[in-house]
Amino acid sequence: QVQLEESGGGLVQPGGSLRLSCTASGSTLGGYTIGWFHQAPGKEREGVSCIGETGRGTYYRDSARGRFTVSRDNAKNTAYLEINNAKPEDTGVFYCAADTIAIVTPCKPYLFDHWGQGTQVTVSS
């Protein structure tokens, strides 16, 4: 069974950039669709981006398109979410999740069984 661990979160100024990583253990990442989810304080967890097992299929929610880039390196058992031009509304916990679903949309939490613990991102000056 795959275990996931996020890293790369932290404090970033508005307009800055971060790259979040999601590293798998216990199983290879290949064969899993990966989802990145954001939970802002006091709000529900929402899908930001999903990427198919080969990396060719991707999905971005509207507010993420153009600022977020999802990618994966199956040889390193790691997926990435790059955040550019960070905004205060990006503050929250980012989670990665994995499942053997064959689709990247809808990119919804209920579709994923395997979750990391999350990494906190704070966008503030």
Sequence and secondary structure as in RCSB ss.txt:
>XXXX:A:sequence
QVQLEESGGGLVQPGGSLRLSCTASGSTLGGYTIGWFHQAPGKEREGVSCIGETGRGTYYRDSARGRFTVSRDNA
KNTAYLEINNAKPEDTGVFYCAADTIAIVTPCKPYLFDHWGQGTQVTVSS
>XXXX:A:secstr
  EEEEE  EEE TT  EEEEEEEESS STT EEEEEEE TTS EEEEEEE TTS  EEE TTTTTTEEEEEEGG
GTEEEEEE S  GGG EEEEEEEE  S  SS  GGG  EE   EEEEE  
